[in-house]
Amino acid sequence: MKKLLYVSFLSASLFSACASASSTLVDVPAQSGNSSAVSDDTSATSEGDLDISRIPMSPGLHVVPLNESPFVGALAAKIEQDIAEQSSRGVHTAEDVPDVRASLAHVRSSALGGNEEVFTTLSQVKPHLYYEPASISQTLLEGLPLVDVSTAGGNRDGRWTGLSRSWEVAGLGLVQLDESEYADGGGSVTVIKEWLNTDINGQPGTIQTMRGPDGATQVSLGWVTDHKVMRLNLQPVDPDALAPNQEALLTMARSIRY
């Protein structure tokens, strides 16, 4: 069984397609939030504005132009618009900007209500992970109390391949670090060439700021190493500090050790 991870740095979420021998699962962005479509027919080649047949099946990182990517139709047009706005204005419009604080509070409340295990420290969650988490010891996050820490990604040999951590940073905002290991399972990661606008220690990445109609703002930085997909999200205290907010995430990312 080959696992496939498709990554676009289009918005705050990582949109992924996971193909297995028996089914195809596609998560694609909708105009108001995210929607999911599931098909048990592996011969299906498209789900709305995503063409599954264009997803590279070989392991490793693939950088492809937008017109050769799995995104087609109205979704491809929206991606092209977002890229142009980000390049010219340093921010692009989005109809639905995630409220990270509200999401964390909801997930934590649901877990407690369902008597699920809730982690409060990295040491508690590490035994449940398939890989060693990235080190933040050389970043400004070191020493700050965790707002949230939780497993994510897929499950391999009873342990999780992903991790999400969040901190409140004074003067900056809520910072969320997500990481997911893809290489050990033969994963394939594809990014859109036109979205690559920075690098993290030689690795390709995308830095962007999304702003909704109500002014809600999120800054996101995504990049891919030889074995992990990494992402930093910031819900800033000063949404108008476009360059400083982005620079803060870039500085953090370049100090993270894997």
Disulfide bonds with the S-S distance in Angstrom:
none
